Amino acid sequence: MTSSFEFHTYPARLSDAERDKALSVLRDGVAMGRLSHDTFVRRMELALVARRSDELAALIADLPRENRFSRLVFGSVEAVSGFTVRLRRAWQAEKLPKLLLPHPASGHPLRIGRDPGSGLRLSHETVSRVHAELRHQGGLWVLRDLGSTNGTTVNGRRVVGAAVVREGDQIGFGQITYRLATH
């Protein structure tokens, strides 16, 4: 008596590397103008749910694969662009006026605003009367926006609530910007 067994084999599960490679080709396709944003988003969604390699291959079949030379060129352009941005920020940071941090032992926060009672009075139309405060807490300096109209920023990012700041950070009150310093 012989019995036959039938085993169903399923295709191997896609690896993350295969999926990442297809997503990279799709990103390059949209960067080179070969895909519209909507087409890119739809193909990306399909790539994320694909189960087989042939499904991924169909999504990128009409896109050219980037060769080493073009990757080298794009990488070089990206590196140079990033360097110029970092250089410009560094140059601007050195030209900013310094805001000396008060001695931490004072225990009182430094109020910043247009109000005459502020510890740091800034008479600029983009600075609120009671704009922000700088306080030493637990060994750290904390900058808190006090509901200002034009916002408080740390290194170009708007402060929502409070943010820890360090020497060298660029802090802004409305359109007035300083570089924090200890001496």
Buried (B, 14 or more C-beta within 10 A) or exposed (E): EEEEEEEEEEEEEBEEEBBEBBBBBBEBBBEEEBBEEEEBEEBBEBBEEBEBBEBBEEBBEEBEEBEEEEEEEBEEEEEEEEEEEEEEEEEEBEEBEEBEBBEEEEEEBBBBBBBEEBBBEBEEEBBBEBBBBBBBEEEEBBBBBBEBEBBBBBBEEEBEEBBEBEEEBBBBBBEBBBBBBEE
